[in-house]
Amino acid sequence: MNDKINVLISEEEIAKRISEMAEEITKDTGDEPIVLIGILKGSIMLMADLARKLKQDVKIDFMDISSYGDSDTSSGEIKINKDLEYAIEGENVIIIEDIVDTGTTMSYLLDHLREKKPASLKLCTLLDKPENRRFDVKCDYIGFEIPNKFVVGYGLDYAQKYRNLPYIGCVDTTEK
């Protein structure tokens, strides 16, 4: 990791906001069991931390969807690399995503999951970038709204680097 990373959201701010989001989810869902669907690979940090804070029974599944590859911009082509292992018909489902940017991937995914007839379907994202939105995607639980910058850390990567940073940061490209 030779790049300079400028901290945008600290580890402490992330931890505090995840606790608040867990309280919001618990308030909305009561003691109803929920299925968390983590979108690999970026959501793993959020999903693990959030799941531990929830009060009700939680089932976990994962999907792997790509639209970025090793680039810092979306290709616009959506590919499901791994679909759900379990049926979600009649279940209360919350998608756990690292970032909602253009909405291209999430719009596609929401349509895909609605076909599986869950009782409810909501979206929880750590980061929301609404100024870059191309599709009308409603985020039900938002950690932080951020400007249109390419960010890394806390699960988000650039060419598979920086996922393990405990904070959200921007790669400083001025020194290249």
FENFEN-V947536 format. One record per run of one state. SS is the DSSP state (H for helix, E for strand, L for the rest). FROM is the first residue (numbers start at 1). LEN is the number of residues. If there is no record, write none. Layout:
ss;from;len
SS;FROM;LEN
SS;FROM;LEN
//
This chain:
ss;from;len
L;1;3
E;4;6
L;10;1
H;11;19
L;30;4
E;34;7
L;41;3
H;44;10
L;54;4
E;58;9
L;67;12
E;79;4
L;83;9
E;92;9
L;101;3
H;104;11
L;115;5
E;120;9
L;129;1
H;130;3
L;133;8
E;141;5
L;146;5
E;151;3
L;154;2
E;156;1
L;157;1
E;158;1
L;159;2
E;161;1
L;162;6
E;168;5
L;173;4
//
